[in-house]
Amino acid sequence: MGENEAEELKRQTSELYNTLRKRGIDVTLREFTAAEGADAHCQLNNLRLAHMVVFDWLDDILIIKK
């Protein structure tokens, strides 16, 4: 989620994260910041960073499952 998301979106993201954790699901919550230039909704102001984070995460997941 972006640092400058609306408070309701932050609340929903945190609630989903906590619910998944309680169910024993491995989940990652990443907050993108203004300093990174990716604080907007869906990180539209720095899609390259958002894509890098997602693909790095996928690399880790896929390597572990091999």
N, C-alpha and C positions, 0 to 999 in steps of 0.2 A: 504494500500500500504506500501511497505517497504521503509524505510528511504534512502536506497542505490539503489533504483530502477533507471533505466535510466531516464534521464530528460523527454524524450518523453512519457514514461509511466506515470510519475507523472503528466505531462500536460494533458494527456487524462483522467486520473482519476479525476483530478480537474475539467476539463470541464464537464464530465459526472455528477459529484456531483452538480456543479452549475446549470446545465440544469435541473436536477431533482428538485432541490430546487425551481427554478423559476416556475416550473409547480405545485408547492404545494405538492410535494411528500416528505414524511418524509424519510429522508435518513441520514445515518451516514457514516462519513469518518474517518477511523482509520489509523493513521500512526504508523507502528511498527518501533522500534528503534534498533540501535546497542546495546544499554545498555540492552535491553530486549533479545538480541540474536535472533532477528526475523526481521532483516533489509533486508534480501535477497528477491529476486523475489518470490512471493507466500509464503513467510515466510518459505521456505524450511529448513532454519537453526533452526527453532523452531516451528515445526508444532503443538506441544502440546499447546503452547500459542495461536496460531492462532485458533485452534479448541475450546479452552476455551472461547475466545472472541466471536466467532460465536455462540456457544451454549448458552452462557450467554445472548447474544442479542436475540436469538430465544426464550429463556425462558421469557424474558421481553415482547416480541411481543405476544407470545401465552397467557401469563397471562392477558395481557391487553384486548385481544379479547374474553376472556371467559365470 
